[in-house]
Amino acid sequence: MPRNTLTAIQVKNAKPGKLSDGGGLFLIKTETGGNWIYRYQIRGQRRQMGLGGLPHITLSIARQERDKWATMRAMGKDPIEERNRERADSDEVRDRTDPTFAEMATTAFEAKKAGLRGDGTRGRWMSPIETHMIPAIGRKRASQITARDIHKAIKPIWRTKHVTAVKCLTRTRIILQQAAYGGYAVDPAIADAAKYMLGEHVHQTKNIAATPWQDIPALYARLEHEGVTGACLQFMILTAVRSNGCRLAKIEEFDGDVWTVPSERMKGRKGRVGDFRVPMTQEALRVAHKAHLISRQRDFVFSASYKRAGISDGGIAKTLVRLGEEGRPHGFRTSFRSWVQDTEAATFDVIETALGHVVGGKVERAYARSDLLDLRRVLAEKWCQFVIGQSASVVDLRGRQA
């Protein structure tokens, strides 16, 4: 056994410097504290092992640690290597039994993404979590996360970005619930407690600016001279299809006077939306053909000539800004919907189907399987005639006169 030379009083009153307690135990004293080290030699190599600092590691504790590792050295094992191995084993057990929030979020997303559009990338399921939650509590272990932690992370955006904040809260609860199902020591109810702590907030929904339907013909005429982006906006007006469907339209999706938008470009939950057939008026085909001739791109209907892809949302939005139009591209669907309502041009089912909305419950849809294409074709012609104010020349997408 080593001969101990220090006392607790000596440790307390010692000036800065190095003190030896024997058996390889040293205290490196500083003005504000000190650090214990254990020096030893093994396999002809001198090594120095940190044991912790004052005041948490007292003289008594330091001696116990020294004796523990001295015994390990006497058995021919390197104390530092053994401690590293123990810590690695401990970390592995901790990671397996008490993961971080970031790890739980990844696990939950992997479990959910098969049921999300585009495997979760299109709806950006993880985006609010990665932006607001992981920077705040990503490193916290499941057993450490509290309602106050969640509250603190979401509070800065609770009133300024309420929609995003609600997504953070809802998805955080899903992550915690998934972890609880996995047997981890976490309580999903802390997300509910955090919501209570955040307080009430009346969110005022701001609708996307829409061009009044009465002004659509004038805007449509102005877009005729705006190149590919103008043609895409015209196509959006005529078809009432969302931007993502129109911008990325491909030649192969057109068959005569029917355009089929693939399910991956339709909005809706995975498994609830399919390919969507859109009746083409001759004016819509003329506009698409014009854009295709301008872009000279083999696959895409609407494309900048220097790109091998469809045009961007930003590109078509800039065209409206340049024209001084306050309405947004998505607002054309509202313009169309309002025109139908005000003119009583079609029934509810036809209108909703034309907009790509799911009509009726699951049982009702199981029996009513028609997409009402012929009725929607009549509605599309009426809307087209209103938009252009005259009969359109008959032409197919490849430019052939009918």
Secondary structure by P-SEA (a helix, b strand, c coil): cccccccaaaaaaccbbbbbcccccccccccccbbbbbbbccccbbbbbbccccccccaaaaaaaaaaaaaaaaacccaaaaaaaaaaaaaaaaaaccccaaaaaaaaaaacccccccccccccccccccccccccccccccccccaaaaaaaccccccccaaaaaaaaaaaaaaaaaaaaaccccccaaaaaaaaaacccbbbbbccccccccaaaaaaaaaccccaaaaaaaaaaaaccccccccccccccccccbbbbcccccccccccccbbbbbbcaaaaaaaaaaaaaacccccccccccccccccaaaaaaaaaaacccccccaaaaaaaaaaaaaccccaaaaaaaaccccccaaaaacccccaaaaaaaaaaaaaaaaccccccccccccccc
